[in-house]
Amino acid sequence: MKIASFDAGDGPETGVVIGDRIHSTGIAGAMVDLIAQWDKVSGTVATQVERDPGIPLSDIRLLAPVARPGKIFAIGLNYADHIAESAMGTPERQVWFTKAVTSINAPFDPVLIAAGAPHVDYEVELVAVIGKQGKHIRREDAPGHVFGYCVGNDVTERAWQHATQQWSLGKSFDTHAPIGPWITTADEAGDPHSLDLRCMVNGEVRQSSNTRHLVFNLWDQIEHLSQAMTLEVGDLIFSGTPGGVGAAMKPPQFLKAGDIVRCEIERLGAIEAVLGDEVVK
């Protein structure tokens, strides 16, 4: 299933996307609540979707599938071509940073360039949504802890990122974690390590790769992260970006107001944002 958070005018709700229409799940609460009880309500949702006539996607606003994830973790330097363009060696251990929850953005909402922070870059990424709580998860058990996947853009302010050895501030500006357009459940997505992904800026392909090229794949990532902390329902894992980022171009090509950034992943859909300048009040 493709499960979305949306607003048809009466506030946020969850629905299932089929073709160009969205059908209400009939389940009250946020996406995290739906995921937490999925094993019990999935049959009810399927029946409800069959009966519900649905609403055209053009008549609703898609929201970030998970509005307030408990944790957002992202892995750096996880595709060989991105490591090469960053002039860094392949890490022996996984390199992790966090993105603030307030950076979450809807899949088609504007991404803002903060005042005094113009070095904004794109990073298309496969995002895994945790569906089952766990600690010390074994690699072979990791797939059972993933509810589904969505498209993410790990938008980055490069000057802030490289101002210190800790990347989180440069990764956490408001609106700099657009995700969506919905969550494709793990059973429908299939093998997460065989998905084409690409990013385009104003129609020009900047990034193009496949998730089979991950240095540390998702199961490695989940095993590693869960040694340190309990992974909870609704947590997000940004799995890394391939080569082609604007900072590595010669000269560097940072995003500017009016640019259109589109991120696509095979079988998961696409998100798209117009860049805008933040208005400081």
C-alpha angles and dihedrals in degrees: 000000000000105000119191140182110227146162120223092177102287100076135276120331138155127252145167118246117222115172109314096338136078122217122202116247090215089224117124121226138043128311092265089057091050093049092048092057097032096118089057100040106033092096092049090049092052091052092046092050091052091054098040113090091211134215126261111258087231089066098054139055116240112223130200103288091231109031099185111020114186091228137011114196125178130188122222131212095017103140120063094226092051090048089052095049089048089056091232134124124253105272118242090208130038114270112218136183135168132239118211117252088235089065091070112116136181117261097253102026121113119273110223130223105217120230110270093008107090101151095096120160138181130235120181111211142174107241122205119207115211113231103174127045117240148158126199090013113188117231092243090053096047097093090061090060095058118090096186149304141263140179118267138185113208093205109197136194098215099198091054091043094056097037089088138011090256111080101191098096093051089050098046109063114136113278092013097119108059111174136178148008080200139314114274106207116242094247092056096041093056120192107010089201096066103055126124113225133182143168126214129194114202088341095309115121108235101164128031125163145116130255090239086080095066111129092212110024125216095267090053089049096050092046091050098045093046092058087068103035145008111265109221136198110284097020112141128222118196102204102204140278132256127231124289103076118156094243091064095053119103104264098017114254111211122184121264136192111289096028116130117219119193123186120192134183125186113258092001103073133229141287124205135190138183112220116235138178116255113244111224111210 
